[in-house]
Amino acid sequence: MKAAALPGDPPPKGAPPGGRRSFAVWGIGVSVYFVAVIFRTSLGVAGLDAADRFHVNASALSTFSILQLLVYAGMQIPVGLLVDRLGTKKVLTLGVVLFTAGQLGFAFSPSYGMALASRALLGCGDAMTFISVLRLGTRWFPARRGPLIAQFAGLAGMAGNLVSTLVLARLLHGVGWTAAFAGSAAAGVVVLVLLLLFLKDHPEGHEPEPVAHRGAAYVRRQIAASWGEPGTRLGLWVHFTTQFPAMVFLLLWGLPFLVEAQGLSRATAGELLTLVVLSNMVVGLVYGQIVARHHEARLPLALGTVGATAVLWAATLAWPGETAPMGLLVVLCAVLGACGPASMIGFDFARPANPPERQGTASGITNMGGFVASMTTLFAVGVLLDATGGDYGVAFSAVFVLQALGVSQILRLRKRAARRERERLVASRVETVHVPV
């Protein structure tokens, strides 16, 4: 079984050509992910409104996002297996139907319980999008473009977050809860039509080799083989450690922190959330170019982002006085914007560690990392806020605990993963030399 090509290697014979058609087809998949992120992050701009609408405290409010992320994280390996077995189009179609139904249900939910169920349904559909888009990229583009394509996918997700922050927030306070959420669900219908009409799993002539599927035995084999690669596990821990600080901030607790703890208006807090998203988009382009050209920069970029995030959070929370200065909050939000692009580096460890027929499974394992960390932190912040009477300094200390855990695992796995990657590179070059002409 051949290992996946490493970035920088020449494209193998028969590699996907890329080009305009590839970008057009892949763009449809990305548009699905774009809409999924709008729906996923819609609660981030509606957190305070949701607390008033359903009459819940901080812990109950955090349950919305925790349940959504719990479903998302729990679905990652099953979704990866489904993508490897059924292909991208079928899985994306199911995902669109589920997350659109979840957004509609959230719009009309009369009670906290029904709203929770709607967010769970949304999380289930959302879970099917990103892994499918990554798989679509590996089918339509050469492996050397993998890091840049992955960062572009993340960039589309941040664009969805930006729409949620700027557009949905205004709709919410302009036309009201039901009209805003129900109206946004129309975007799901649009991408579903595009998906059904135009998306293809792979270019003509690049059909994947058929893989024998033998029920539970196949599932166990796929998971065991993917997990057995140190690169997959390192990718998971990189994703775990880098993604969650920004995810927690954007998904739920950023707006309450800036308004209640820092005394900012909602408008100013919204501008800072927008800065996180804009920073993410700019840094994503930079990180993608760096990793595509300098493969050895992956770990320094990831760990550097973790370190910068920890320093800025510590300075903000420990600032003497009741509130931190605006300049520090601006820098914090700009640095938080690097968390998303840094988390994409996790896939650049998992991708070359696994052959094409395991890419969905390996990506699913990797993608679990950040969402497990985000879910844990969302819960911890909510509980600590209730326990301390709203002390955000104590509540956000949970960030440092999870960062320390993640960094320890990254340092433990990095040498093993690097050794395996070198072995695969040598083996692939030897194999190339012996290929008959």
Secondary structure as GFF3:
##gff-version 3
##sequence-region A 1 437
A	DSSP	alpha_helix	20	41	.	.	.	ID=ss1
A	DSSP	three_ten_helix	42	45	.	.	.	ID=ss2
A	DSSP	alpha_helix	47	54	.	.	.	ID=ss3
A	DSSP	alpha_helix	58	86	.	.	.	ID=ss4
A	DSSP	alpha_helix	88	108	.	.	.	ID=ss5
A	DSSP	alpha_helix	112	126	.	.	.	ID=ss6
A	DSSP	alpha_helix	130	140	.	.	.	ID=ss7
A	DSSP	three_ten_helix	143	145	.	.	.	ID=ss8
A	DSSP	alpha_helix	146	163	.	.	.	ID=ss9
A	DSSP	pi_helix	164	168	.	.	.	ID=ss10
A	DSSP	alpha_helix	169	175	.	.	.	ID=ss11
A	DSSP	alpha_helix	177	184	.	.	.	ID=ss12
A	DSSP	alpha_helix	186	198	.	.	.	ID=ss13
A	DSSP	alpha_helix	215	227	.	.	.	ID=ss14
A	DSSP	alpha_helix	230	248	.	.	.	ID=ss15
A	DSSP	pi_helix	249	253	.	.	.	ID=ss16
A	DSSP	alpha_helix	254	256	.	.	.	ID=ss17
A	DSSP	pi_helix	257	261	.	.	.	ID=ss18
A	DSSP	alpha_helix	266	293	.	.	.	ID=ss19
A	DSSP	three_ten_helix	295	297	.	.	.	ID=ss20
A	DSSP	alpha_helix	298	317	.	.	.	ID=ss21
A	DSSP	alpha_helix	326	336	.	.	.	ID=ss22
A	DSSP	alpha_helix	339	350	.	.	.	ID=ss23
A	DSSP	three_ten_helix	351	353	.	.	.	ID=ss24
A	DSSP	three_ten_helix	356	358	.	.	.	ID=ss25
A	DSSP	alpha_helix	359	388	.	.	.	ID=ss26
A	DSSP	alpha_helix	392	395	.	.	.	ID=ss27
A	DSSP	alpha_helix	398	433	.	.	.	ID=ss28
###
